[in-house]
Amino acid sequence: MSTVPNVLLNNGVLIPQLGFGTFKVPPEKAEEVTLQALEIGYRHLDTAQMYGNERGVGAGVRASGLPREEIFVTTKLNNGRHGRDQALAAFDASLDALGFDYVDLFLVHWPLPARDQYVEAWRALAEIAADGRARAIGVSNFHQEHLRRLADECEVVPAVNQIEVHPYLTQDALRAFDAEAGIATEAWSPLARGRVLDDPVVVQVADAVARTPSQVVLRWAIQRGDIVFPKSSDPGRMAENFDLFDFDLSEQQMAAISALNRDERTGPNPDEFNWIPQ
Ligand SMILES: NC(=O)c1ccc[n+]([C@@H]2O[C@H](COP(=O)([O-])OP(=O)(O)OC[C@H]3O[C@@H](n4cnc5c(N)ncnc54)[C@H](OP(=O)(O)O)[C@@H]3O)[C@@H](O)[C@H]2O)c1
């Protein structure tokens, strides 16, 4: 079986450090792709209400025949549902779409600072965790000031902060802040959606360890301690991205990849992003 290590979250829940991302997996493909990922060995799936594919992800889990408790499933609150009652209703809709009676991790997807409702959304997630329908709760795209506000105004500390991290955006300050607060960092777009894969330094390290650029970039994230869930719609690349636990990068190779940082995002800056779906 899988050699993927677990990370211990601050509420005692274990999460597989490597999972499978489903952003941009079309709803009609989600069951098939999820099933392929589970057959390859992934036991951690990352979806979101705004991806529109929860129904297919849940169907893929059932099609695998695996016991529900062997698979860690994360979903995330729609940006347009930060009010308490809206958040609770949206969570119910997620359970319905997934066909589950609980999720493993539920996240506030974006802070949307100009809308100023993320504290209310976080309190709604705390209610959901208290009644056991989410085994853990966390946030995504939260910066230090957003996390400080939760710490000042709420009792529950997020189990994770899911943020954009890859060799061109190493996020050292925010990752250190998360660690200090007992919050596990999840690195989204760990391949920078493919942009880092032809970087000469990445290619050089890949040649040196006889692995692919994607494996080297994911291994770098794993050795830094982050939780990752690369997305691919190709079974060959899905298997490649899962095969990370029989080699190591040296300190020098780790440092060379970290030195590629140029604070370059592939997605929006959470301080300026306030979009809600219509
Ligand atoms: N919380 C948030 O706001 C947020 C935002 C973005 C993403 N996420 C989560 O993070 C997950 C991963 O991020 P992401 O999907 O944006 O990007 P990513 O995993 O960094 O990159 C995915 C892209 O890289 C390609 N790729 C994957 N494996 C490859 C390989 N071995 N060789 C060459 N190309 C490869 C994929 O193409 P093919 O499909 O053709 O293989 C796809 O275009 C998402 O799926 C989602 O679950 C969360």
The ligand as an SDF file (V2000), in Angstrom:
LIG
                    3D

 48 52  0  0  0  0  0  0  0  0999 V2000
   -7.3030   26.9500   -2.0920 N   0  0  0  0  0  0  0  0  0  0  0  0
   -7.1570   27.5010   -3.2760 C   0  0  0  0  0  0  0  0  0  0  0  0
   -7.4840   28.6780   -3.4670 O   0  0  0  0  0  0  0  0  0  0  0  0
   -6.5930   26.6930   -4.3930 C   0  0  0  0  0  0  0  0  0  0  0  0
   -6.2070   27.3290   -5.5930 C   0  0  0  0  0  0  0  0  0  0  0  0
   -5.6720   26.5360   -6.6200 C   0  0  0  0  0  0  0  0  0  0  0  0
   -5.5080   25.1840   -6.4280 C   0  0  0  0  0  0  0  0  0  0  0  0
   -5.9200   24.5920   -5.2500 N   0  0  0  0  0  0  0  0  0  0  0  0
   -5.8010   23.1140   -5.0490 C   0  0  0  0  0  0  0  0  0  0  0  0
   -4.4670   22.7040   -5.3330 O   0  0  0  0  0  0  0  0  0  0  0  0
   -4.4840   21.6980   -6.3400 C   0  0  0  0  0  0  0  0  0  0  0  0
   -3.2350   21.7440   -7.1810 C   0  0  0  0  0  0  0  0  0  0  0  0
   -3.0870   23.0070   -7.8030 O   0  0  0  0  0  0  0  0  0  0  0  0
   -3.3620   23.2780   -9.3630 P   0  0  0  0  0  0  0  0  0  0  0  0
   -4.2570   22.2410   -9.8790 O   0  0  0  0  0  0  0  0  0  0  0  0
   -3.7610   24.7060   -9.5200 O   0  0  0  0  0  0  0  0  0  0  0  0
   -1.9160   23.2030  -10.0310 O   0  0  0  0  0  0  0  0  0  0  0  0
   -0.6650   22.1980  -10.0060 P   0  0  0  0  0  0  0  0  0  0  0  0
   -1.0110   20.9350   -9.3150 O   0  0  0  0  0  0  0  0  0  0  0  0
    0.5090   22.9960   -9.5550 O   0  0  0  0  0  0  0  0  0  0  0  0
   -0.4680   21.9420  -11.5670 O   0  0  0  0  0  0  0  0  0  0  0  0
   -1.4250   21.3080  -12.3570 C   0  0  0  0  0  0  0  0  0  0  0  0
   -0.9890   21.4420  -13.8080 C   0  0  0  0  0  0  0  0  0  0  0  0
    0.2680   20.8100  -13.9930 O   0  0  0  0  0  0  0  0  0  0  0  0
    0.1330   19.7720  -14.9850 C   0  0  0  0  0  0  0  0  0  0  0  0
    0.8740   18.6020  -14.4710 N   0  0  0  0  0  0  0  0  0  0  0  0
    0.5530   17.8450  -13.3950 C   0  0  0  0  0  0  0  0  0  0  0  0
    1.4590   16.8700  -13.2070 N   0  0  0  0  0  0  0  0  0  0  0  0
    2.3720   17.0080  -14.1770 C   0  0  0  0  0  0  0  0  0  0  0  0
    3.5530   16.2990  -14.5100 C   0  0  0  0  0  0  0  0  0  0  0  0
    3.9540   15.2570  -13.7800 N   0  0  0  0  0  0  0  0  0  0  0  0
    4.2690   16.7140  -15.5840 N   0  0  0  0  0  0  0  0  0  0  0  0
    3.8760   17.7700  -16.3270 C   0  0  0  0  0  0  0  0  0  0  0  0
    2.7610   18.4960  -16.0550 N   0  0  0  0  0  0  0  0  0  0  0  0
    2.0140   18.1150  -14.9910 C   0  0  0  0  0  0  0  0  0  0  0  0
   -1.3380   19.4850  -15.1000 C   0  0  0  0  0  0  0  0  0  0  0  0
   -1.6620   19.1350  -16.4370 O   0  0  0  0  0  0  0  0  0  0  0  0
   -2.4460   17.7740  -16.8000 P   0  0  0  0  0  0  0  0  0  0  0  0
   -3.7520   17.7760  -16.0440 O   0  0  0  0  0  0  0  0  0  0  0  0
   -2.5880   17.8320  -18.2770 O   0  0  0  0  0  0  0  0  0  0  0  0
   -1.5210   16.6460  -16.3490 O   0  0  0  0  0  0  0  0  0  0  0  0
   -1.9740   20.8170  -14.7570 C   0  0  0  0  0  0  0  0  0  0  0  0
   -2.0150   21.6670  -15.8950 O   0  0  0  0  0  0  0  0  0  0  0  0
   -5.7720   22.0400   -7.1170 C   0  0  0  0  0  0  0  0  0  0  0  0
   -6.1630   20.9980   -7.9870 O   0  0  0  0  0  0  0  0  0  0  0  0
   -6.7140   22.3240   -5.9910 C   0  0  0  0  0  0  0  0  0  0  0  0
   -7.1490   21.1110   -5.4010 O   0  0  0  0  0  0  0  0  0  0  0  0
   -6.4480   25.3310   -4.2540 C   0  0  0  0  0  0  0  0  0  0  0  0
  1  2  1  0
  2  3  2  0
  2  4  1  0
  4  5  1  0
  4 48  2  0
  5  6  2  0
  6  7  1  0
  7  8  2  0
  8  9  1  0
  8 48  1  0
  9 10  1  0
  9 46  1  0
 10 11  1  0
 11 12  1  0
 11 44  1  0
 12 13  1  0
 13 14  1  0
 14 15  2  0
 14 16  1  0
 14 17  1  0
 17 18  1  0
 18 19  2  0
 18 20  1  0
 18 21  1  0
 21 22  1  0
 22 23  1  0
 23 24  1  0
 23 42  1  0
 24 25  1  0
 25 26  1  0
 25 36  1  0
 26 27  1  0
 26 35  1  0
 27 28  2  0
 28 29  1  0
 29 30  1  0
 29 35  2  0
 30 31  1  0
 30 32  2  0
 32 33  1  0
 33 34  2  0
 34 35  1  0
 36 37  1  0
 36 42  1  0
 37 38  1  0
 38 39  2  0
 38 40  1  0
 38 41  1  0
 42 43  1  0
 44 45  1  0
 44 46  1  0
 46 47  1  0
M  CHG  2   8   1  16  -1
M  END
$$$$
